[in-house]
Amino acid sequence: MAPTDRQTPTLALAHALAAAGRGLPVFPLSATKLPALRSPHQGERTATHCRGECGLPGHGVHDATTDPAAVRALFAAAPRAAGYGIACGRAPHRLIGIDLDVDPAYGSDAAGSLRQLALQHLFTIPPTVTVLTPSGGRHLWLTGPADATVPNSAGRLAPGIDIRGYGGYLVGPGSVTAHGRYRLAPGTAHLAPAPCPRALLRLLTQPRRPPTATRSTGSAPDRRGEGLIQFVLAAHEGQRNTRLFWAACRAYEHGFGNALADALTAAAVRTGLPEHEARATIASAARLTTGRNGGTNDAA
């Protein structure tokens, strides 16, 4: 049963205190997923420059704290809080949020895109805390090292994948928003946030590169991709799709994927992969490595 309006702030505080007890900096949120406290400098020209230095509450993610007394004070100042936010990028966990959206209207499958990225860059997402969102998406919690600052982004890795890093926040499990409740996925409540795989961390922290233009050179496409073709030909059973996908991604990233597609397909068929499966794998690599968008978004 959904909590009543009177119960909601009490439950939100209880969940926030539990999260703070695990070392996660928290602050109150409204039912719209925005900070529940207004800035004391609302309307002043200096508002955008204050990050809590004034000592007054109302600075959103910059109010986040793990101190129980401070958490209670924040929620006392926000009696209509419906949930709580968890600040990312802050010690001790330095949380990184992987926000996987679901949009059936447009056929987006962020979880599938993440699996393709993992295949392309040879990493595995370890078992970790997972929060189910009211829209059907999910948040994966990972931790980062002290020497890396992960920026916020929207769609930079792939459509539907948003990243919450330093300066951003995640809606905490147990929060109730206008669209429904955030809850822990079954089987993940006992887990601690897992370390972010190094290959994924490199993707999250590397500067954005402009799309690689197709270069017109004297080298034939098959010569430029000869090493990639040999890489595919060396595949054994159980690794043929993986090697083909990796090679196709490299070819498209360097601007000659279309020119090399037939040669890669032929190489994959020689290793025993059906032609239709090889072409589907190459098409998947083409979709992943082209048309990516960048952006920022602070909450999920």
N, C-alpha and C positions, 0 to 999 in steps of 0.2 A: 504494500500500500504506500502511496506517495505521502510524504510528510506534509503536515499542515503548514501554513505560512508562519505560524508561531514556532513550530518545531524546527523549521529549516535553519535559522541562524544558530540555534543551539547545536544541531547536528554538524553544521559546517565548522563551528569552533572545535567540536570534539575531533573531527577528522583532521583539522589543521594542527591541533596540538599533538595528535598521534604522529603526523608527518614530521613536525618539528622535533619530536623526540627521536626520530631516526636521522636527524641531521639535515633535514630539508628546509631551507628558508621559505616561509610562507607569509601570505598577506590575504586579506578578505577580497572577494569578488562579488559583483552583483549578478543577477540572473542573466545579464547580457554578456557575461564573461569579461567585463571591464572592471578595473579596480573600483571597489565600493566606496572609497574615500576620495573626495574632491581635494585638489591641491589648495593649500592655504594661500597660494599666490595666484589663484584663478583670475585671469584677466590682466595680471601684471606683466610687464614686458620682461621681467626677469624670470618668469615661470619656467621657461624652457631650460634655464641654466641651473636651477636648483635640483639637486639630486639627494635631498634629505639633509643637507648641511644645516638647514634652519632648525632641525630638531623637532619639527612638527610633522604629524602624519599627513598623508595625502599625496605621496609620490609614487604610487603604484608599485612596480616591481622593486623600486629602491627602498620601500618600507619593509621588504621581506626580512624575516628574522627567525631564528631558532629558539630564542629566549621565550619560555612559556609566559612570563609576566608581560612581556612586550606583545606577544601574540594576543593575549587576553585584552590588553589595552586597545589594540587595533580593532578587534571585533566589537569591543564596547563602544567604540567611536563609529562603528558601522552596523547599527542594529538590524538592518535589512539585508545583511550579507546572505547570499544563497550558496556560496561556495568559497573556495580558496584557490589562490594561485601558488605555484611552486617556482621560485626563481631558478633559472638555469645558469650554468657557468660559474656558480658560486661554490666556495669550499664548504664542506669537505668533499662532497661528491662530484662537484663540477658537472652537473647534470647536462646531458645532451638529449633533447627530445626529437625523435623521428616520428613525424606526424604523417600517417598514411591515410589519405582521404579516399572516400568512395563516392562516386557520382554516376549512378546507373544511367542517368539521362544522357551522359556523354560517353558512356562505356569506359570510364577511367578505372584502372586497376593499379593503384599505387603499390599494393603488396606484390603484384606481379612484376612491376617495374623494379622494385627493390631486389627481387630474386634475380632479375636479369643483370642488374648492376653487380650483385654478388658473384654471379657467374663470370661476368666480364672481367672483374678486377680481383677475382680469386680470394674472396673473403666469405666468412660465415657469420651470420648474426647469432650470437650465443643466447641461450635461455636467459630471459631478463624480465623485469617488471613490465607488464603490458596493461594499458588502460583502454577499455572499450568506450567509444564516444557515442552520444545519442544518434549521430548520423550514420552509424555503422562502420566508421573508421576505427583506427586504433593508434595509440601512442606507445612507442617503444622507448624505454628509459635506458640510456647508456651513460657511462661516466668517461670523462676526459682527463688527460694528464695536466699537471700544473703548468707545463711549459707550452700549452696550446690554447689559443682562444678561438672558439668556434663561433662564427657569425650567424645571425639569423638569415634565413632565405626562404623563398617560396617558389617551388617548381624548378629550382636551379639544377638539382640532380636529375629529376625527371618529372613529368607532369603528375601532380597529385602528391608529391613528396615535399613537405615543408620541414624545415629544420629550426629548432629552438635552441639557440646558444646563449652566449653572454648578453644580458640586457633583455632577454625574452623570458617567457614563462609558459608553463603548462597548467591547464585546469586540473586540479587534484581529484583523485577518485573519491567518490562520496559527494561531490558537488552536484547541486541541482540547478540547471540553467533553464532558460525559457524553452529549450528544445528537449530537455530530459536529463537523465542522471548519467554521470560518469562513473564507471565501476571497473574494478580490477578484473582482468580476464581470469577465468578458472585456471587454477594450477600455477598462478604466478604470484599470489599474495605472499608466499613465504620467501620469494627470491629477493636478492639485493640487486640494484642496478649493475649490469655487467659492463666490464671495460669495453670501450669502443674498439673494434678491430682496427689495426694500424692502417690497412689499405683504405678503409672507409674514412678514417680520420684524415688521411691525406686528401681525399676528395672534398671533405668538408672545409678544409683550411686553405687549400690552394687558391690562388687568385683566379678570377674568371678569365678565360682566354677567349678572344674573339673567334667566331667560327672559321675553320680553316678553309680557305678558298681553294678550289681545284686549280692546280698549277698546270700550265701548258709547258711541258719540257720535251726534250728530245728522247727521254727514256720511255720505252714502251711500258704500258701498264703491267704486263706480265713480268717484266724484269724488275720493276719497282716492288712488286709483291712476291718475288720469287721466294724470299725467306718465309713469308706467311704460308705460301702453298706447301713448302717443305714441312712446315710446322704441322699442317693439317695431315699431310701424308704419313707423318710419323705417329699418328694417333692409333692407340690400341682400342679394342672393344671396351666400352665403358667410359671412354674419354673423347669419343669422336665428336659428339655435339659440343662439348665444352671447348675443345680446341678450335672447331670451326667457328663458333660464336666469337671467341676471343680474337681470332684472326680477322674475321669480318669487321668487328668493331675497330680494330687498328686500321684496316683499309679505309673505312669510311671516315675515320678521324683525320686521315692524311689526304683525303680528297679524291681517292681513286677506287672507292668501294664498288660503284656500278661497273667500272671497267674490269674489275677483278672478279666480279660475282660468278661468271660462268666458269672461270678457272678454279675458283674455290669449290664450286659445286662439283666439278669433275674430280677434283682431288678427294672430296668427301665421299663421292660414290665409289672411288677406287678403294677406300678403306672399308666399304661395306655399308655405308649409310644410304638409305633410299633417297632418290633424287628429290622427291617432293618434300621430304623432311629436311634435306640440306637447304633447299631454297627457302623453306619456312624459317629456318634458323638464321639465314643471311638477311631475310626481310626483317626479322625481329631486331637484328643488330643495326640495320639501317634506321629503323624507327627510333631506337634508343639513342643513337649518336647524332641525330639531327633534330632541329626544331625545339631545343631546350630553351626555357625562359628563365630569367632571374627575377629577384625581387625580395622584399622583406615583409615580415609580419611578426608581430610580437606575441600573439596569444593563439592557443589552439584549444 
